[in-house]
């Protein structure tokens, strides 16, 4: 199993456009009239949250290479640009999930993501990003160092609670499977030091879909495991599987609404091979 090395500079390079082309007043600016006129013709915008301790940013390379999407790594949020201006928000992996979650809460990103989901936008969490979308993150053994509290309140869009574990309990394994319910094949690997547990069979949240009861579904069915993995609640999705965005069909399924997928152009090659 060849695992990609974390490239912190890779994230900073992806953020270069933000400092070069945006002013400090960006967060208060609205779209121009010409932008509004072209909204329907634009490629779907996918925003990747660039928190301080992003891990395995290579997960996003296939999406960045997919010319059908527009991808922006963002450290600064733009409050008024939730759905429909932004189609999807991705929370990538994290080396220090609790510190990144604190940054998300302090910077206003958590509130932004709640509003984006409530407006109908897609949210996808991968590994540490999946954990942040749950209810709480508990660190009883101080696996990520000493903190004032042993448990952190998470973003609250998925009915899971996560317990972090020390490094010797790390889960590392390749996986193949299919997305549920579409049966689109995906492959990748798990690499994490925490376990997430579902806490409710039926879930209702004022932060999601205007308090409409949402059916909980697993996201993945692994070939070599009887237990399904990940979770879908409405338009919010989470998984521990790195690499699932290598499939063009999976990118469509995970990031676009059903309506948007109907007339979305198809890629000739479904899987982008590792560089």
C-alpha positions, 0 to 999 in steps of 0.5 A: 500500500503506497500512501502519499506523503503530506505536502503542506506546501501543496496546500499553500500553493493552491491558496496562492491565488487567494492572496494574489487576486483577492483584496482584504475587502473580499469577504464583504463584496457581492457578485458582479452583475455579469457574474449573476448573468453567467451563473447558470453557465458556470461550472459547478464550484467546489470549495475545499476548506484549507484548515491549518493541518490539512492531511493527504491533500492529494485526495483532491488532485483528480477533482482539480484535474476534472475540467468540468468543475471549478475548484477553490481551496479557501482559508477565508470564507465568503459568507454570502457565497453559499449554495447555489453560488457554491455547489459543494464544500469539501472538508479534507483530512486533518493531521490534528482534527481537534485543532482544525475543528477549533479553527473551523468554529472560531473562524466561522466556517462551521456556521457557513457550512451549516448554512450551505447545507441548509440551503441545499448545498452538498457537503463532503467530509473525508476522514478528519473532515467526516469526524468534524461533521458529527456531534462530538469528538472525544479524546480520552487518551489525549491522542492529539495532545492535552486540551482544556476539554477532553471532548469538543462539540463538532459541526453537528450535521451527521449523527455520529460521535468520534473517539480518537485513539493513540497512534498504536491503534491506527487503522491503515488498509486498502479498500474497494467497494461501491457507493450506495445506492448507485453501485458506482465502484470506488477504491482507496485506503483508510488511514485514521486514529479514530472511530466514529459511531452512529448515535440515532436511527432517525435524525432531525436537525434544525441545521439541516433541511429545515428540520425535515426528518432525514433518512440515514444511509451508509455511503459505501459498501466495501467488498471485503467487509460486511459492515457498510461505511460512511454516512449520508444524511440528506445532502451531507456525506462523510467517509473515512475512505481516501481516494474515492474522488479518483472516479469521475462518476463518484465525483458526480454522485458525491458533489452534485445534486440529482437535478444537476447530474441529469445534464452534466457532461460525462468523462470518457475515462472514469478513473484518473490513474495516480501520477 
